[in-house]
Each structure stands twice: as structure tokens, then as C-alpha cells.
Amino acid sequence: MEVLVAKHAGFCVGVERAYKIALQEPENQPVYMLGNLVHNKQVVERLRARGIIGVHSLSEISAKGTLLISAHGASPEIYEEAKQKGLKIIDTTCPWVKKAQKIAAELAGRGCRVVIVGDKGHAEVKGLLGWSGGRGTVVETPADVSNLTVAENCLGMIAQTTQAEEQFQNIAAALRAKFANVEVHNTICGATSHRQSAAIEIAKQVDLMLVIGDKMSANTNRLTELCAKTGTKTFQIETAAELDPSWLTGKTKVGVTAGASTPKWITGEVISLLSKIVL
Ligand code: SF4
């Protein structure tokens, strides 16, 4: 049985960087992590085992210590609140997200409405709204544009870094058709689309596809959907323990990919188990 691994699989550069920085933090003082550093239970457990304490809000922190800002970033209010609490900040915001935040602040500084294409509940989008200084509006679909009213004379559009390119372009077209002075800043990062194309390419060549990642990870679930759409039987697993050997019966080529929040050690365990299964 041959195992083909997708070219872009597992941690994206932003998550890899955030994880490495988090592990470097000395353990002699409390380290708090605002939100999930990544959407992966095994990674979060590993960080917890090193004494990193997860919090949903800074109001949960009463002692001095270090605050880790995740790769998704945070609003300026969070930095200010952390400073006032005397917390040392370790900022793991991905450089791509930082770039989008900078554009949001610059547009708002010029008095423009900032339209953010993204998922309303996502931490990155909440941070971008903060950087838009009260001038931000989140748009999820082209249909949302029809209800949009803008008091400002200019409008700038940015995106959550993991948005689909097609959706972004459709929303840009809807905004341009409705408003004058629309500035479009494409802040989508290439990591998601590269991972998706690589997964589809492999899924088309194999007779079973395994997608590794947390069921709570939106980008992993999307990879599973896209692989299944190719017509190849696809299973999503969180760890090697979920791999059912009966899936491999009669299969000659198996494809493997992993979401942007899946660490190398889990993908490695699955590949190693596949190589040991003799059918
Ligand atoms: S998906 Fe892109 S923007 Fe988001 S953390 Fe990864 S590299 Fe950064």
C-alpha cells in the first residue's frame, strides 16, 4: 500500500511560529493564553501541561504574569487592559494578521468605513473590528451588502486572512456596484488555498483519503469536505487511535493531509501506523 502525503499539510507558518514562541516562555511565572492558541485539543493539552493557563477574558486574571496573544491577534483594547493589569505581553499575532490590522487602523484613521469580510464570531475578526476604531462592519456574504448603509465618504474593504478568494471577490463586486470610492485590500493569506489545492490534488490520485485534525477546526472540516467532493472515500480523524484498519481493506493508495492547526507529531503517528498495517 502506497501512502501519499499532501505537500501543504499541518501547521501553517503562523501557527508554527505561535506554538514555538509559546513553548519558549519560561515556566517560573504564570503564563495565560487568551483564547485558543490553535483549534487542536492535543496541542492545547500540551501547552496546559507546561503550565499555560487558558482564559477567555482578561477579567479572569488577577495575578501578575505573562499574556500570550494568539496568532489570530487581538484588539488594541486587549493590549491596553493587559498593560493596566501589569501583564507582560508575548504577541504571537501572525504577520499576515498584523498587516490586516494595520490597514484597518489606517483606513479608520482616514475616516473611512472598514468593511471586514469574515466570520462575525471569529477571534481574528473581533480583533480587526477593534483596530477599525468603531468604523468597522463585518460582511459575511454578498447578500449582506444590500442591507449595508455607510455614512462615511470612503469605504475600505479587508478580509479575515482565511476567507475564500471567490467570496472575497464577489463581495468586492457587490460593494463596487453599490458605493463610490471603494478601496479593496486583499488581506487573504495563501496558506489556506495552498493547503486546499494540495489536498484535492492528492485526493484525486488515491482510493482512500485521511484528513487529520480537530473536529472543531473549521479549516480541517473544510479540507474533509473538499476531499470528499472529489469522489474519493474520505475520513477525518483527530489522532492515530481513530484510524480503523478495516478502511484500508482492498486499498492500494492512501492519501494523507492535515489542517493548519494539526501538529507534525500527530500526522507522523498516523503515517507511521499506516506503514505498519499489513493487510
Ligand atoms: S492561516 Fe495564514 S494568516 Fe492565519 S495564522 Fe496561518 S499563516 Fe497566519
Boltz pocket constraint, residues with backbone or C-beta under 6 A from the ligand:
constraints:
  - pocket:
      binder: B
      contacts: [[A, 12], [A, 13], [A, 14], [A, 15], [A, 71], [A, 72], [A, 94], [A, 95], [A, 96], [A, 97], [A, 161], [A, 162], [A, 189], [A, 190], [A, 191], [A, 192], [A, 260]]
      max_distance: 6.0
